[in-house]
Amino acid sequence: MLKEKIGKYRWTICALLFFATTVNYLDRQVLSLLKPMLEEKFGWSNSDYADIAAIFQFTYAISMLFAGRIIDKLGTKKGFAWAISIWSIGAVMHALAIPIGSAFTTALGWVGIVTVPVSILGFMVSRAVLAFGEAGNFPGAIKATAEYFPKKERSFATGIFNSGANVGAILAPLTVPWIATNWGWESAFVIIGAIGFLWLFFWLYYYEKPEEQKRLSKAELDYINSDDVEDNIVETKEKVSWGKLLQYKQTWAFAFGKFMTDGVWWFFLFWLPAYLKDQYNITGTEIMLPLAVLYSLTMFGSIGGGWFPMYFIKRGYKPYDGRMRAMLMIAFIPLVVLAAQWLGEISYWMPVILIGIGASAHQAWSANLFTTVSDMFPKKATASVVGIGGMAGGIGGVIVTKVGGALFDHYKALGHIETGYTIMFAFCAVAYLIAWAVMKALVPKYKPITDL
């Protein structure tokens, strides 16, 4: 009854963040789904593909550091609008990868620089632009969540918008292979990339800062700001330096959690189509159903994981302490991935289900990991801290991708590519427990930052 009196406009904002994250993951997954087709067309090796994917992750990592800072400076509305505009342009650029690669090859040739093949260079440039824009999604979304939701609702709201990643991952295999088969691979990048511009219209129309939002009732605004009143927090426009933020163990705890686990999710996104091809010869439109089923499982983790800490918070735990307890339980779930290769001898559906469970656990983990930032830092610093953690996660992703590509090429040459996947799945299974142990050691108990 109380929520009816308060109002529900904040959930409209959550819906906008959900759709933005859906578009974000649609755009970044097109390349992985077209890998078999492009690999055959351009003669790429696994290491070549890893180089292209790693450029995305490296650019994403560096851009995340600055994206948080830029969004803190521009504000959530303008910052997010610029982010999705840039990444949509980058997504469409993939369709022009060959002329782009030719232009860069020619320019570099004039100055005597030996460069990589045209197709690889063109996709690298396009991925870099995509990554630069996409880096703004999560710092912006976390900042918007901190602006529109009190602490007790943030992990649930984060779980909802973060589930957009799962929806994007589900929709991509259901649409991209069909578009590419019927209209060509270039059309897949253009059509999927253009969706972001449609979202931009709704964002500019519906989003304003809570204190300037005319659609928000006073009761709901007071409810949103209730934490600040209870904690006697006064937000200022003062800039918080990276050096200052890096002095806190809370920043390092979040960054290490991202470093250890983001690469797992990137691996699931960028390499699973290749895995199904390499081990089960599943390609083209045949890949649509197993990947759709796999990523559908992640919906449960994203939303359920966001809700899970409430069980402990309602029983008197501080938000961070309840979240960490939930995250420990979640960290054990990916261990099921250890059985993926062994049970895969029965049917390819066994690894699909087990990896789906592991990916679901990642989304549950991620929803809570993001929210630890707004638990401990004031709103003015959340995007910057998320940016620092995002950079750490991107670097972790680069390492996982490059190691994966090298392992797959090495064992493929030996005729045992399945060994490469077994090694990678083992890392994916234990990464969360390692991350949790280090995070807990750095920040044993809830300790919000109050001196920024």
C-alpha positions in Angstrom: 0.0 0.0 0.0 2.9 2.3 0.9 4.4 1.9 -2.6 1.1 2.9 -4.2 1.2 6.2 -2.3 4.9 6.8 -3.1 4.6 6.3 -6.8 6.4 4.1 -9.3 8.1 6.5 -11.8 11.5 5.3 -10.7 10.6 1.9 -12.4 10.1 3.7 -15.7 13.7 4.8 -15.4 14.7 1.2 -14.6 12.9 0.1 -17.8 14.9 2.6 -19.9 18.1 1.2 -18.4 17.0 -2.3 -19.1 16.4 -1.6 -22.8 19.7 0.3 -23.1 21.5 -2.8 -21.7 19.6 -5.0 -24.0 20.8 -3.0 -27.0 24.3 -2.9 -25.6 24.6 -6.6 -25.6 22.8 -7.1 -28.9 25.4 -4.9 -30.5 28.5 -6.5 -28.9 27.4 -10.1 -29.6 26.8 -9.8 -33.4 30.5 -10.5 -34.2 30.7 -13.7 -32.1 27.6 -15.1 -33.8 29.1 -14.4 -37.2 32.5 -15.7 -36.3 32.2 -19.0 -38.3 30.9 -17.2 -41.4 33.6 -14.4 -41.2 36.3 -16.9 -40.3 35.6 -18.9 -43.5 35.2 -15.7 -45.6 38.4 -14.0 -44.4 40.5 -17.0 -43.3 40.8 -16.0 -39.6 42.4 -18.2 -37.0 41.3 -18.4 -33.4 44.1 -16.0 -32.5 43.0 -13.5 -35.2 39.5 -13.5 -33.7 41.0 -13.2 -30.2 42.9 -10.1 -31.4 39.7 -8.5 -32.7 37.8 -9.4 -29.5 40.7 -8.2 -27.3 40.8 -4.8 -29.0 37.2 -4.4 -28.0 38.0 -5.4 -24.4 41.1 -3.3 -24.1 39.4 -0.2 -25.5 36.4 -0.9 -23.3 38.7 -1.2 -20.2 40.5 2.1 -20.8 37.3 3.8 -21.8 35.5 2.6 -18.7 37.9 4.6 -16.6 37.1 7.8 -18.4 33.4 7.0 -19.0 32.6 7.1 -15.3 34.4 10.4 -15.0 32.7 11.9 -18.1 29.3 10.8 -17.0 29.9 12.3 -13.5 30.9 15.5 -15.3 28.2 15.7 -18.0 25.4 14.2 -15.9 23.5 11.0 -16.4 21.2 12.2 -19.2 23.8 13.8 -21.5 26.4 11.2 -20.7 24.2 8.2 -21.5 22.9 9.9 -24.7 26.5 10.4 -26.0 27.4 6.8 -25.1 24.6 5.1 -27.0 25.0 7.4 -30.0 28.7 6.5 -30.3 28.3 2.8 -29.8 25.4 2.6 -32.3 27.7 4.3 -34.9 30.4 1.8 -34.0 28.0 -1.1 -34.4 27.0 0.0 -37.9 30.7 0.6 -38.8 31.3 -3.2 -38.8 29.4 -3.4 -42.1 32.1 -1.2 -43.6 35.0 -3.0 -42.0 36.7 -3.8 -45.4 36.8 -0.2 -46.7 37.7 1.1 -43.2 40.5 -1.5 -43.0 41.7 -0.5 -46.5 41.8 3.2 -45.6 43.8 2.6 -42.5 46.1 0.1 -44.3 46.8 2.8 -46.9 47.4 5.5 -44.4 49.7 3.4 -42.3 51.5 2.3 -45.4 52.3 5.9 -46.3 54.3 6.2 -43.0 56.0 2.9 -43.5 54.2 0.9 -40.8 53.6 -2.7 -41.5 50.0 -3.5 -40.5 47.7 -6.4 -40.1 45.4 -7.8 -42.8 42.6 -5.4 -44.1 39.7 -7.4 -42.7 41.2 -7.8 -39.2 42.2 -4.1 -39.1 38.7 -2.9 -40.2 37.0 -5.0 -37.6 39.5 -3.8 -34.9 38.7 -0.1 -35.7 35.0 -0.8 -35.6 35.2 -2.7 -32.4 37.2 0.1 -30.8 34.5 2.7 -31.6 31.8 0.3 -30.3 33.8 -0.3 -27.1 34.4 3.4 -26.5 30.6 4.0 -26.6 29.5 0.9 -24.8 31.8 1.7 -21.9 29.3 4.4 -20.8 26.4 2.0 -20.3 27.1 0.6 -16.8 28.6 3.7 -15.2 25.6 5.6 -16.5 23.1 2.9 -15.4 24.6 2.5 -11.9 24.6 6.3 -11.5 21.0 6.5 -12.6 20.1 3.8 -10.2 21.8 5.6 -7.4 19.9 8.7 -8.3 16.5 7.1 -8.5 16.5 4.3 -5.9 17.1 4.1 -2.2 19.8 1.6 -1.2 17.4 -1.2 -0.2 16.0 -1.3 -3.8 19.2 -0.8 -5.7 20.3 -4.4 -6.1 16.8 -5.4 -7.3 16.7 -2.5 -9.8 20.3 -3.4 -10.9 19.3 -7.0 -11.3 16.4 -5.9 -13.5 18.3 -3.6 -15.8 21.3 -6.0 -15.8 19.0 -8.7 -17.1 18.9 -6.7 -20.3 22.3 -8.2 -21.0 20.6 -11.6 -20.9 17.7 -10.5 -23.1 20.2 -9.1 -25.6 22.2 -12.3 -25.5 18.9 -14.2 -26.1 17.7 -12.0 -28.9 21.0 -12.0 -30.7 21.2 -15.7 -31.7 17.5 -15.6 -32.6 18.0 -12.8 -35.1 21.6 -12.3 -36.2 22.1 -15.7 -37.9 18.8 -15.4 -39.8 19.5 -11.8 -40.9 23.1 -12.8 -42.0 21.9 -15.9 -43.9 19.1 -14.1 -45.7 20.4 -10.6 -46.2 24.1 -10.8 -45.7 26.5 -10.3 -42.8 26.7 -6.5 -43.3 22.9 -6.2 -42.8 23.1 -7.8 -39.4 25.5 -5.1 -38.2 23.4 -2.3 -39.7 20.0 -3.4 -38.5 21.1 -4.3 -35.0 23.2 -1.2 -34.7 20.5 1.2 -35.7 18.2 0.1 -32.8 20.2 2.3 -30.3 19.0 5.5 -32.1 15.4 4.5 -31.4 16.1 4.1 -27.7 17.8 7.5 -27.6 14.5 9.3 -28.4 12.8 7.8 -25.3 15.8 8.5 -23.1 15.9 12.2 -24.0 12.1 12.5 -23.5 11.7 10.6 -20.2 14.9 11.2 -18.2 15.7 14.1 -15.9 17.5 14.2 -12.6 15.0 13.3 -9.8 14.9 16.9 -8.4 14.1 18.2 -11.9 11.7 15.4 -12.9 8.2 16.8 -13.3 6.7 13.3 -13.5 8.0 12.4 -10.1 5.8 13.0 -7.0 7.2 14.7 -3.9 6.5 11.5 -1.9 8.5 9.4 -4.3 11.4 11.9 -4.4 11.5 11.9 -0.6 11.5 8.1 -0.6 14.4 8.1 -3.1 16.4 10.5 -0.9 15.5 8.8 2.4 19.0 7.2 2.7 20.7 10.6 2.4 18.4 12.0 5.1 19.0 9.0 7.4 22.8 9.0 6.9 22.9 12.8 7.0 24.7 12.9 3.6 24.9 16.2 1.7 25.9 15.7 -2.0 28.2 18.3 -3.5 29.5 19.0 -7.0 33.1 18.7 -5.8 35.2 16.6 -8.1 36.6 13.4 -6.6 40.0 12.4 -8.0 41.0 8.9 -9.1 44.0 9.1 -6.7 41.6 9.8 -3.8 39.3 6.9 -4.8 42.3 4.5 -5.1 43.2 5.2 -1.5 40.2 3.2 -0.4 40.2 -0.6 0.0 36.5 -0.5 -1.1 37.6 0.6 -4.6 40.2 -2.2 -4.8 37.7 -4.8 -3.6 35.2 -3.8 -6.4 38.0 -3.6 -9.0 39.4 -7.1 -8.1 35.9 -8.6 -8.2 35.5 -7.2 -11.7 39.0 -8.3 -12.8 38.4 -11.9 -11.8 34.9 -12.4 -13.1 34.2 -10.1 -16.0 36.4 -12.2 -18.3 34.2 -15.2 -17.5 31.1 -13.5 -18.9 33.1 -12.2 -21.9 34.2 -15.7 -22.6 30.7 -17.0 -22.5 29.6 -14.2 -24.9 32.5 -14.3 -27.4 33.4 -17.9 -27.5 30.3 -20.1 -27.0 29.3 -20.0 -30.7 32.9 -21.1 -31.6 32.7 -23.8 -28.9 29.5 -25.3 -30.3 31.1 -25.2 -33.8 34.4 -26.7 -32.7 33.0 -29.5 -30.6 29.6 -30.2 -32.1 29.8 -28.7 -35.6 26.7 -26.5 -34.9 26.7 -23.4 -37.1 24.4 -20.9 -38.9 20.8 -20.9 -37.8 21.3 -24.2 -36.0 23.0 -22.3 -33.2 19.9 -20.2 -32.5 18.0 -22.6 -30.2 20.9 -23.8 -27.9 22.2 -20.3 -27.4 18.7 -18.9 -26.8 18.1 -21.6 -24.2 21.5 -21.0 -22.6 21.1 -17.2 -22.2 17.4 -17.6 -21.1 18.7 -19.3 -18.0 20.7 -16.2 -17.1 17.5 -14.2 -16.6 16.8 -16.2 -13.4 20.2 -15.3 -12.0 20.1 -11.6 -12.9 16.7 -10.9 -11.3 16.9 -13.5 -8.6 20.4 -12.5 -7.7 19.3 -8.9 -7.3 16.5 -10.0 -5.0 18.5 -12.5 -2.9 20.4 -10.0 -0.6 17.0 -8.6 0.5 16.5 -11.9 2.4 19.5 -11.0 4.6 19.0 -7.2 4.7 15.4 -7.8 6.1 17.0 -9.8 8.9 19.1 -6.9 10.1 22.2 -7.2 8.0 23.8 -4.0 6.6 23.3 -3.8 2.8 27.0 -4.6 2.1 27.1 -7.5 4.6 23.9 -9.0 3.3 25.2 -8.7 -0.3 28.5 -10.4 0.5 26.7 -13.3 2.2 24.5 -13.7 -0.9 27.5 -13.4 -3.2 29.4 -16.2 -1.3 26.5 -18.6 -1.9 26.3 -17.5 -5.6 30.1 -18.0 -6.0 29.7 -21.8 -5.5 27.2 -22.2 -8.3 29.6 -21.9 -11.3 31.5 -25.0 -10.1 28.9 -27.0 -12.1 30.7 -25.8 -15.3 33.5 -28.2 -14.3 31.3 -31.0 -15.5 30.4 -29.5 -18.9 33.1 -31.3 -21.0 32.6 -34.6 -19.3 28.8 -34.7 -19.6 29.1 -33.2 -23.1 29.8 -36.7 -24.3 26.2 -37.6 -23.7 24.7 -34.6 -25.6 25.6 -31.0 -26.4 22.6 -30.0 -24.4 24.4 -31.0 -21.2 27.2 -28.3 -21.5 24.5 -25.8 -22.8 22.5 -26.3 -19.6 25.5 -26.3 -17.3 27.2 -23.3 -18.9 23.8 -21.6 -18.7 23.7 -22.2 -15.0 27.2 -20.8 -14.6 26.3 -17.8 -16.7 23.2 -17.3 -14.6 25.3 -17.3 -11.5 27.5 -14.6 -13.1 24.6 -12.3 -13.6 23.4 -12.8 -10.0 27.0 -12.1 -8.9 27.2 -9.0 -11.2 24.0 -7.4 -10.0 25.3 -7.5 -6.4 28.9 -6.6 -7.3 27.7 -3.4 -9.0 25.5 -2.5 -6.1 28.4 -2.7 -3.5 29.6 0.6 -5.1 26.5 2.5 -4.3 26.4 0.8 -0.9 29.7 2.3 0.1 30.3 5.4 -2.0 28.3 8.7 -2.2 26.4 9.3 -5.5 28.9 11.8 -6.8 31.6 9.1 -6.9 29.6 6.0 -8.1 30.2 6.3 -11.8 33.9 7.0 -11.3 34.3 3.9 -9.1 32.3 1.8 -11.5 34.6 3.1 -14.3 37.7 2.0 -12.4 36.2 -1.4 -11.8 35.1 -1.6 -15.4 38.7 -1.0 -16.5 39.9 -3.8 -14.3 37.2 -6.1 -15.6 38.1 -5.2 -19.2 41.8 -6.0 -18.6 40.8 -9.3 -17.1 38.6 -9.9 -20.2 41.6 -9.2 -22.5 43.7 -11.7 -20.7 41.0 -14.4 -20.8 40.3 -13.8 -24.5 44.0 -13.8 -25.6 44.8 -16.9 -23.5 41.7 -18.6 -24.8 42.6 -17.9 -28.5 46.2 -19.2 -28.0 45.0 -22.3 -26.2 42.4 -23.2 -28.8 44.9 -22.7 -31.7 47.5 -24.7 -29.8 45.3 -27.7 -29.0 43.6 -27.5 -32.4 46.9 -28.1 -34.0 47.4 -31.1 -31.8 44.0 -32.4 -32.6 42.6 -31.9 -29.1 40.9 -28.6 -29.1 38.6 -29.9 -26.4 41.5 -29.7 -23.9 41.7 -25.9 -24.5 38.0 -25.6 -23.6 38.4 -27.8 -20.5 41.1 -25.5 -19.2 39.1 -22.4 -19.8 35.9 -23.9 -18.2 38.0 -24.7 -15.1 39.0 -21.1 -14.7 35.4 -20.0 -15.2 34.3 -22.3 -12.4 36.6 -21.1 -9.7 37.0 -17.4 -10.5 34.1 -16.3 -8.3 35.3 -18.0 -5.1 38.7 -16.4 -5.6 37.2 -13.0 -6.2 34.9 -13.3 -3.1 37.8 -14.3 -0.8 39.9 -11.3 -1.8 37.0 -8.9 -1.6 36.1 -10.1 1.9 39.8 -9.8 3.0 39.9 -6.2 1.7 36.5 -5.1 3.2 35.5 -7.5 6.0 32.6 -5.4 7.2 30.3 -2.7 5.9 32.1 0.6 5.9 30.6 3.4 3.9 32.8 6.2 2.6 31.8 9.5 4.3 34.9 11.7 3.8 34.8 12.4 0.1 
